[in-house]
Amino acid sequence: MASIDSRRLRRDGFFEPPINHTRVTCQIISPDAFELDVDLAWDSERSEILIGTPNLAPDRRTAVTVGRRDPSRGGAYYFVCPLSAERCEKLYFAGGGWGSRKAKGLTYSSQNGSLSDRYGHTARRLTAELEGAGGRPLPSPERRAWIEGRLERLGRRLDGMVRRRSPSHFAPVGANADLLILSKPAERQDALRGPSLSTLRALERAEALSDEHDDTIQWLYRRGGDFETRLDDVAWAEGLARLAPDYVENYPRISLRALAQHGLLRPGHRRGVQLDWSGLDCGLDHCNLLLDLREDGRWFAGFEIFIDGRLVDQALRLIDTVDGPAFRCPLSGQLTDTLVFRAGGFAAANALGATRRPGRA
């Protein structure tokens, strides 16, 4: 999609006199054209930018309000999305008009496809940067060391995925290969599936697929007020009485203990993080999590939950205990370290009919 970036415009001096008009060319992938010319006119008195597309018939003109953050905090400019009125740093041209990524329902290409495809996509992108493909400058020594480390970790994960698919885990392949899945004990299937749905694995997958230019966490910070309005909302929890008992290991989980190991639970601060369960056929693609521990007595966690391309919001209270923060289950009111995703939302395991497997802590 064609896009304009307020950060890049600021670096180019667009918001400072005497520049008040410019034309940029956006590269796009389209059956009709591979470039889109975009005219930008800046009205500093009205704090408004006029966006035009002169090579489209008819030429579309869109006025977008522009705001600026406190100079003591960087003074960055941002757009006010003409569709959702939310703040954003990039606007995308889709469906004949401009809007933020979320308002247009757009996702990054790295968020699609199987897990191995996405690992491969990230590895190719980093390799291109490392080699200076497309005439881009070679990375600095520090950046090169970071890229090489990331590629090494991606390589190990891709090798691990191949090993898990290897026939050495199963009976020899023969005329009855279609019955292999039946020959593998159910306990073995659960033993392989359970760890892959854990918090630590979800953090690792999201980290491996992350893009340093992704604005997801900054977007989460701006949505704190939206999440607070959803505290104690259990509208998603319908038909729970019909859920059959099952084991916790069969569902995606979010553990505060695991998050604390990553330095994400700091009283007086807020942190955002991404977790990824895509490709695991567990009913959940990925989740963006906001942990706001700034105000005593008003701690909360906000969840952007992505299910089959749909976005569902949820918010839970966080309670300060002698053992550290704990989630307050929206269904039972109990305090818990770990949430389970089932039936469309996160809650304590027993409230969703999930129990620990006998013999496990």
Secondary structure, 3 states (H helix, E strand, C coil): CEEEEHHHHHHCCCCCCCCCEEEEEEECCCCCCCEEEEEEEEECCCCEEEEECCCCCCCCEEEEEEEECCHHHCCCEEEECCCCCCEECEEEEECCEEECCCCCCCCCHHHCCCHHHHHHHHHHHHHHHHHCHHHCCCCCHHHHHHHHHHHHHHHHHHHHHHHHHCHHHCCCCCCCHHHHHHHCCHHHHHHHHHHHCCHHHHHHHHHHCCCCCCCHHHHHHHCHHHHHCCECCCCCCCCHHHCCCEEHHHCCEEEHHHHHHCCCCCCCCEEEEEEECCCCCCCCCEEEEEEECCCCCCCEEEEEEEECCEEEEEEEEEEEECCEEEEECCCCCCEECEEEEECCEEECCHHHCEECCCCCC
